[in-house]
Amino acid sequence: MDRLVPPETWFSHRVAAVLGTGIALPGPAVATERLLDQAGLEGRQRSLAKTVADRLGIRTRHVGRSWSARIDALCEGADNPTLAARAIGAALNDAGLQVSDLGYLIGHTATPAQPLPGNITFVADRLGYRGPHVELRQACTGFANALMIAMGLLSAPNARPVAIVGSETGSVFLDLTALADEAGQIVNLVQMGDGAGAIVLGPPAPGADRLSAAWFGSIGLDRSPGLQMRNGGSAAPGNNSRGPLGFEHDFSAVLRGGAELFEAGIAAAMSQGLALGDVDWIIPHQASGKVGTLLARHLGQPEERFFVNADRLGNTGSAAIWIALAELRARGLPRGTRTLALGAEATKYMFGGFVHESA
């Protein structure tokens, strides 16, 4: 099949050293039955939720919500900035670095604690970080745009390490009273998971893992969003009276756009001289626990080559790619192992990716 790279795709041809990666999850894993108990689902809605979870292949997820009200708050220590700070702390520990060693901090999230000031300012507070920072309001491909910025920053002479963190607390963007009337909200309930993933990057260095061949693009011009959230902040329950609370799906558009986005990402990788058969692992966006099976069939690749954690963690949105990479690295990958990340975001149909090589 011919795979054409969208002409506006942006590529970074620089290389960065991967100094450390880290993960933060709120509390223990929550099985679907327990989740439905917490949400108070019964009868037809409960049966529908169980069917959806099974079709998505999601058995557990981590949820920071306290389940004390229909429009709820997050449990202590499970707010978005705290999870992000914990993930960065874990990545710094993996790198053997201190917060003071960082030169720049980049965050990306679709579920900030509040609209202004940015979520990343509160992350900096929790870390005791005094340096410059920036935030992207982006979901599943926030990692790719963050990489575009980080690669540029690391090209400066004497550049200091850059930390990137993706964090989501989407569980509180759900009005429990909507579950009886909106099947899409039931999908959100069982599909999504809270969490944060972080990476610390530095200029290329001998003996370090590295990221290369990063890209970001969009095929969403003049297309209606496949997924959107029009109101709110995760730390302020009840501030959403001007519109619907939570994520709104156009499921048919998302389904049509998913294959296009992965094809665009693969075309971008191939344009950099990388064939699918050249990599040891493929990390797709964690849309479901069955995404590896579906992509293996679509692409004609062995299923065991796809790394999927959505069956355990759900769809963690902006955090998903960094969490997956951190889990893979924690396994102790053999030298020369190559991993291809393929991000896809249905909000306005964006795609992005990179290649990771272990040292």
N, C-alpha and C positions, 0 to 999 in steps of 0.2 A: 504494500500500500504506500502511495506517495504521501509524504508528510512535509507540509510547507510551513516554514517559520513565519508567523505574522511579521510583516516588515518593520513594525515599530518596536520589536523586542529589544530591550537594552541588555547588553552583555558587559560583565566585568571580566577582564582578562587577567586580573591580578591574582596573586596567591596570598593566602593568609595562613599563619600557623594557628592550629587549634590548641590552646593552652589548657582549657578545662571545660567541662560541661556539668550541668546540675539540674535537678528536678525537685519540685516541691508539690506535694499533694495534700489536700485537706482531709485528715482522718483516715479511717480504714475504708476499704472497698465496700460498696453498698450493692448487694445483689438486687435483681429486679423486683423480686417479691417484697423485700424490705422497703425498697423505694416506693412501691405502690401503696404500701401501708402508710408510709410517712406522708404521702400526698393525699391520702384518704380516698383512693379510688376504689370503687366497688362496682359490681354488676357488669353492664355492657362496656363501660369505659375501662374497667380493669382487664376484661378479656381482650379488648382491642389493644391496650398497652402491652400486654404479654405477647400478643401476636406480632406487633410491630418490633418489639425487642428481639424476638426470635428471628424475624426476617432480617433484621439488621446484624444479627450475630453479636449483640452486645449483652454480656452476662452480668458484668459489674461496672461500676464507675465510682469516682470519688466526688462527693457533694459537700460543699461548704455551708449550704443553707441550714438554718436552724429549725425550719418547719413549724414555727410558732404562730404564723399568720398567713392569710391568703396572699398578701404582698409582704414579703419577708426580708429579714436581714441575714447577714452571714454570721456564723459562729465566731467567737473570739479566736483570733489567729488565722482565720480562713478568708480574710478580706483580700482583695486583689493585690494591693501594694505589699502586704505581708508575705503572700505566697511568692510574689516576684522577687522580693528581697531575699527570701530563703533560698530560692533557686540560684540567684546570683552568688549567695554565700557558699552554696555547695559547689558551684563552678570555680569560684576562687580557691576553695579548699583543694579541689582536684588539680588546680593549676599551681598550687603552692604560693599563691599571691595574697596580698592584703587589699582591702578596699582602696587604700591610699595609692596603690600601684596603678589604678585605672586612670586613663586619660579621658575617656568619654563613656557615657552610659546611654544606651538606646533601648527604648521600650516599645512594644506594640501590643495592642489589645482592642477588642471590640466591646468589652464590658468593664469600663473604668469605674473606680470608686465614685467619681463625680466628673461632670463635664469640664470644670475649670476650678483650680489649676489642674494641669495634666496629672494623670496617674503616676507618671515617672517621678514627679516632684516628691510624692509621698514615699516612693521606693527609696529615693535618695535620703530622705529623712530617716527611714528605718535602718539604712546601711551606715549612716553617718558619712555619706559621700558628699564632698564639697565641690566637685568638678562640674563641667558642662554636661548637659543631658538633652535629649530630644525624644519625642513620642510620636508614634504613628497610630492613627485610629484605623486599624485594619485587622482583619480576621486571619483566615487560613494562609494567606500569602504575605503576611506582615514580615515573616522571616526573610523573604527575598528582597523586599525593599530595604529592610534594615541592613542586609548584606551590601547592597549597592552603596549605602552611606558609609558603612564600616570600611569597605575596601578602599574608598577614597581617603578616609581619615588615616588609614594605616600606610598610605603611600607618602605621607609627609615625612621629612627627615626627623629622625629621633622620635618617631611616633611611639606613644605609650599604649598599652593594651586597651582594647575596647570590649565592653560587655554588652551583649544583646540579651533581652529577656522578652519572651512572649508569655502572657498570663491571661487567664480567663476565669471568671466566676459567673457564668451564665445561668446558674441554677436559680438565682434570685430574680431573673428577668422572666418570671413566669407567674401569672395570676392564677391561683388554683381554681378560682371560680370560672375560668374560661375552659377548663378541661372537658366539661360536659358538652360544650357547644362547638369546640374547635378541635378537630382531629389533628390538625397541625401542631397544636400545643402538646398533645400527647406524644407525638413524635419527638418534639424538643425535650420533653421530660425524660424519656428513656434513652435518647441518643447522646445527649451532651454530658460532658464531665468537666469538673473544675480542676484547675492545676496550673503550674507554671514550669517552663523549661528555659534554661539559660546556657549561653556559650560565651567564653572569653577568647578573643582573638588577638593575635599579635602579628608583627611583621614576620615574613618567612624566616624560619630558623632550622638549622640542621637537627635531625632527630625528633622533630615534632610532627604530629598529625597535621594535615593541611586541607584547606578548602580551596577549590579552584572552579573555573568555568561556571560562575554564577550568572543567573539571568532573571529578568522579570518582564512580563508583558501582559497585555490585555486584549480581549476580543469582545469587550462589552459596549463599544460605542453605540449609542442610541438604542440599547436593549434595556428593557425594564429589569430591575433587580430580581434575581432569583431568590434572594434572602435579604431581608432588611429588618432594622430595628429603629423605630422613629423617635423614641423617647427614653429618657431616664438615665440614672446612674445607679450602680449596684449598692452604694452605701446610703442611699436616701430613699427608703420605701415611701410610697405614697406621693411621689413627686411627678407622677405620670398621668395626671388627670386630663391632659390635653389630647391624648391619643391612646391607642392600644399598647399595653405593656407586653414586651417580649418580642421574640423573633417571628417574623411573618414569612412564610414560605410560598413560593410558586413551584410546587413539586414537579410539575411536568416540565417547566423550564429548566429546573436544576438537573433533572434526569437527562434532558437533551444536551445541556451544556457540559455535563461531566466528561463525557467521552471526548468532546472537542478540546477541553482544557488539557486533559492528559496527552492527547495527540500533539497539541501545541508544545507542551513541555518536552515530549520525546523528540519532536522536530528540533527544538532548540539544542538539546543535548547532542543530537546527531550532527547538527551544524558545527559543533565544536570538535568533531571527529570521534565522538563517543557512541559506540553501538551498544544496544542493550546486552548483547552477549559478552561485552567487555567488563561488566561490573559483577561483583559478588553479591551485593545486596541492592534492593530497590526499596526506598521508603516512599510510599504514596501518601497523599493526604488521608488521614484516618477518618474517613467519612462513615465507615461501618466496619464491623469485625469481619466482613466478608469481602472487603475491597481487594485483598490480595488474590482471592480465588477468581473474582470477576476480571481483574486486570490480567491475570495469568492467561485466562482463556482468550481475552481480547487481543493480547499481544503475542500469544504463542510462546510464552516463557514458562519455565518451571515454577510452580507455586511456591516451593520452598525458598525461592530467591527473594520473595517479598516479605518485608518486615512489617508486621501489623500488631498493634497493641490495643486497638479500639475495642476488641472483645473484652479487655480487662479495664480500660480507662475511659471508654466512650470517645466521643469526638471532642477533643480539647481545643479545637479552633486554632487560635493564634499560637498556642503553645505546642501543638501536636508534633511538628517536625523536629523541634529542639528536644522534646521529651524522647521521641523515638531515637534520635541520634545519640542522646545521652545513654539510653538503655543499651544500644548496640555497643558503644564504646566501653561500657561497664563490663561487657563480656570478655574484654581483652582480645580485640581483633588481631589476627596475625598480621605481621608486617606486609604492606602492599595491598591489603584488602581495600577494595574500592566500593563505595556506596553512592548511589545516585538518589538524590531527593527530588521528588516530583510533587510540588505543591499545586493545589487547585482551589479556587475560591469562587463560590457561586453568587456573591453579592452583586458584583458587576463584572463577573467572568474574567478573573485574573489568574495568571499562572506564574510559576517561578520554580527555581531549582538550583542545585549546585552539585558538585562532586566532592566527596570526602575520601581521603586516602590515609590509611593508618601507617604510622612510622614503625 
